[in-house]
């Protein structure tokens, strides 16, 4: 897709950055976090935000849970999100057939119906990348940028009516 300036746009509406479209940044994050346990702590937030900003690349049945996970992270922080995720992994290991445990997410708004509300005020295309890394200036700065993308994602989806 191109805009009036002739520049291409990502399917979320963002102008590509130095690495390319959001998918290029997403894959760079996934590759880098594989070798970096501290960076990997943000994996769930990255995946949820990316798929909500690019819902055609995800599975519709999971988007509501991903939207609620982002709200949980924004409300209670990364540690709370990691506890919920760890609990789900433990349930899966025990062979739970009841599906995803939505109880910790019931307090959060469901995903509104509609098409992706992009462009978003913060996107993956805008992440800085220096010295071959997305965490070139430390984990707190990287985490802050990921929280900013999560917040922009929730804000944009929240303006749609349920």
C-alpha positions in Angstrom: 0.0 0.0 0.0 1.3 3.5 -0.7 0.3 6.9 0.7 0.0 10.2 -1.0 3.7 10.8 -0.8 4.4 7.6 -2.7 5.9 5.9 0.4 4.7 2.4 1.2 2.6 1.7 4.3 2.4 -1.3 6.5 -1.0 -3.0 6.7 -1.6 -1.3 10.1 -1.2 2.1 8.5 2.4 2.8 9.7 5.1 4.1 7.5 7.9 1.6 7.3 11.1 2.3 9.3 14.7 1.6 8.6 14.2 -2.2 9.0 11.0 -2.2 6.9 7.4 -2.9 7.8 6.2 -4.0 11.2 6.6 -7.6 10.3 10.3 -7.0 9.8 10.6 -5.5 13.3 8.5 -8.3 14.7 10.8 -10.9 13.3 13.8 -9.0 14.5 12.4 -8.9 18.0 11.6 -12.7 17.9 15.1 -13.5 16.7 16.8 -11.3 19.2 14.7 -12.4 22.2 15.6 -16.0 21.6 19.1 -15.3 22.8 18.1 -12.9 25.5 16.0 -14.1 28.5 15.6 -10.5 29.8 14.2 -9.3 26.5 12.1 -12.5 26.2 10.1 -11.4 29.3 8.2 -9.0 26.9 7.4 -11.8 24.4 3.7 -12.1 25.3 3.2 -8.3 25.1 5.0 -8.1 21.8 2.9 -11.0 20.2 -0.4 -9.6 21.5 0.3 -6.1 20.4 1.6 -7.1 17.0 -1.4 -9.4 16.3 -3.9 -6.8 17.4 -2.2 -4.2 15.2 -2.2 -6.7 12.3 -5.3 -8.9 13.1 -5.3 -10.5 9.6 -2.0 -12.2 10.6 -3.5 -13.8 13.8 -6.4 -16.0 14.7 -9.7 -14.2 15.3 -10.6 -16.6 18.1 -7.5 -15.5 20.1 -7.7 -11.7 19.6 -10.1 -11.1 22.5 -7.8 -12.9 25.0 -4.8 -11.0 23.6 -6.6 -7.7 24.0 -7.4 -8.5 27.6 -3.8 -9.6 28.2 -2.6 -6.2 27.1 -5.1 -4.5 29.4 -3.9 -6.7 32.3 -0.3 -5.7 31.6 -1.1 -2.0 31.4 -3.2 -2.2 34.6 -1.0 -4.5 36.8 2.4 -4.6 35.0 4.5 -7.2 33.4 5.0 -9.4 36.5 1.2 -9.9 36.7 1.0 -10.8 33.1 3.9 -13.3 33.5 2.1 -14.9 36.4 -1.1 -15.4 34.4 0.9 -16.7 31.4 2.9 -19.1 33.7 -0.4 -20.4 35.2 -1.8 -21.1 31.7 1.4 -23.0 30.7 1.1 -25.1 33.9 -2.6 -25.8 33.1 -1.6 -26.9 29.6 1.1 -29.2 30.9 -1.5 -30.9 33.2 -3.6 -31.6 30.1 -6.5 -29.2 30.9 -9.1 -29.6 28.2 -11.2 -26.7 29.2 -9.3 -24.2 27.1 -7.7 -21.0 28.2 -8.4 -19.8 31.7 -10.2 -16.5 31.2 -10.9 -15.9 34.9 -7.9 -13.6 35.5 -9.0 -11.6 32.5 -12.7 -11.3 33.2 -12.4 -7.8 34.7 -11.1 -6.4 31.4 -13.1 -5.2 28.4 -13.7 -7.6 25.5 -12.3 -6.8 22.1 -14.7 -4.5 20.3 -16.0 -5.8 16.9 -14.7 -4.1 13.8 -11.8 -3.7 11.5 -8.3 -2.8 12.8 -8.5 0.8 14.0 -5.0 1.7 12.7 -2.8 3.6 12.2 -1.7 3.5 15.8 0.1 6.3 17.6 2.9 3.8 18.4 3.8 1.0 16.1 6.6 -1.5 15.6 7.9 0.4 12.6 8.9 3.2 14.9 11.1 1.2 17.2 14.7 2.4 17.2 17.3 -0.2 16.1 20.9 0.6 16.8 24.1 -1.5 16.9 22.2 -4.5 15.6 19.8 -4.5 18.6 16.4 -3.3 19.8 17.7 -3.1 23.4 20.7 -1.0 22.6 19.8 1.4 25.4 18.8 -1.1 28.0 15.9 -3.2 29.1 13.9 -0.4 30.9 13.9 1.7 27.7 13.0 -1.3 25.5 10.2 -2.2 28.0 8.9 1.4 28.0 8.7 1.3 24.2 6.8 -2.0 24.2 4.4 -0.7 26.8 3.9 2.4 24.6 2.9 0.1 21.7 0.6 -1.9 23.9 -1.1 1.2 25.2 -1.5 2.6 21.7 -3.0 -0.7 20.6 -5.5 -0.8 23.5 -6.4 2.9 23.1 -7.2 2.5 19.4 -9.3 -0.6 19.8 -11.1 0.8 22.8 -12.6 3.7 20.7 -14.6 1.1 18.7 -18.0 0.2 20.0 -18.5 -3.3 21.4 
